[in-house]
Amino acid sequence: MTTDPVAKKLIEDWFVKHDAPLTATSANVSGLETQSTVPEVLAQFGDRSALITTVVDDGSRFGLPSTVVRVNDDGTVTVLRESAIRAIDITEACSF
């Protein structure tokens, strides 16, 4: 769960309204550099930014992007994007 107060409020409000969790990863195109402002994010999506119907602009964001993993059907874990949490640490934590 995020410690960011704006993101936390959005998640909590979503859960109350929909009785379901809300999850998301960074707002950037896969494989491209993480952006920190709304105009940068929209520019990265190019023409596809027209498909984005809602943006909550709480100012610039800085810091490392999330580490993203996939838990496979067989229970193994694949690191899709390594960042603050290293792949080796995830692998070791999941080796039980």
N, C-alpha and C positions, 0 to 999 in steps of 0.2 A: 504494500500500500504506500502510496506517495506521502511524502511529508509536506509537499507544496500545498499551502492553504487553499488556493484557488482550485487546483485540480481535485483536492480532497472534497471540497464543497460540491463541485460538479458531480463527482462520483456518488456522494451521499444523497444529493437531491435526486439523481437518476434512480438510485435504488429505491428511495421512498416512492417515487412516482410509478416506477415500472416493476417493482419487486423482482429485480434482476440485476446482476452485476454489470458494470461498465468497465471495459478494459481498452487500452490503446497503446500503441508504440509511438515513437517519435514521428513528428509530421514532416517527413522527408521522403523523397523517392529512394527506394531501395538501391543501395550501391553508391549513392551520391552523398556528398558532405551534408552533415546536419546543419540546418539553418536556425537562427536565433530570433528572427523577427517575422511578423506576419507577411510583410511585402516580400521578404526573401523566400519564405515558404511558397507563397502563391506563384512567384516567378519560377521557382523550380518545377512546379507542376505544369507550367505553360498553359496551353489551351485547356488542359484537363482541370485547371483551377475553377473553371465555370461550373464544374460538378460539385464544388464545395459550397454548401448552402449556409453554413453557420461557422463563424470564427469567433472565439473568445480571445480578445487581445488584452492580455494582462501585462504587456510590456515585453522587453527582450528577455530571452532565456539564455543562460550560459552554464557551462558545465559539461560533463561527459554524458553522452547518450546512454540509454539503457542497454544492458546486455540482454540479448533475446535468445531464448532456447526453445526447442521443440521436444516434447516428450512423445516419442514414437509409440506405435501400437504395442511393440514388444517390450516397452518399459525403458528402452535406452534413451539417452538424451543427446540431442544434436545441438551444438552451439551455432546459431544462425548469425549472430553479431556479437563479437567480443568487445567489451568496453571496461567499465570500472571493475566488474567481477571477471576475473580471468577464466578462460576455458579450462585450464588445469584445475582450478579451485572447484569449478562445477563438476568436472569429471570425478575428482576425488570425493566430493560430497555425495555424489550419486552412486558410488561404488560400495554398496552395502549388501 
